[in-house]
Amino acid sequence: MFRRAFWFTAGAAAGVWATNKVHQKIRSLTPESLAARAADRAVETGHRLREFALDVRAGMVQREEELNDALGISADPDEAAAHRLPAPRDRRRIAPGPNTIHSSTGRPEKRDH
């Protein structure tokens, strides 16, 4: 009698456990759950990429300092700014000049100024 009660209880507990596992799996495969998981992974990937970019930038600064030391170049900020290239111009703000090439014909445009 006790054996039967033990096995009946063990079977019922196993059934409840298996049912809960199946319901958890079904809930984890709903579209909302999958979207939330994908969003979390995208955010995590973004954080990893940001950390990588910061590490690369720090390595670039360190290597630039090593090269400057090896070449005997001073790290004076005013002098470094003088050797930098100017910032690129925003082409949308620049008015076309008199020698502008027309995009469709490939010939110079004639403009009255």
GINORLIN-V987292 format. One record per pair of residues at least 12 apart in sequence whose C-alpha atoms are under 10 Angstrom apart, sorted by the first residue. I is the first residue (numbers start at 1). J is the second residue. If there is no record, write none. Layout:
# GINORLIN-V987292
i->{I | I}
j->{J | J}
This chain:
# GINORLIN-V987292
i->{96 | 96 | 97 | 97 | 97 | 97 | 98 | 98 | 98 | 98 | 99}
j->{109 | 111 | 109 | 110 | 111 | 113 | 110 | 111 | 112 | 113 | 111}
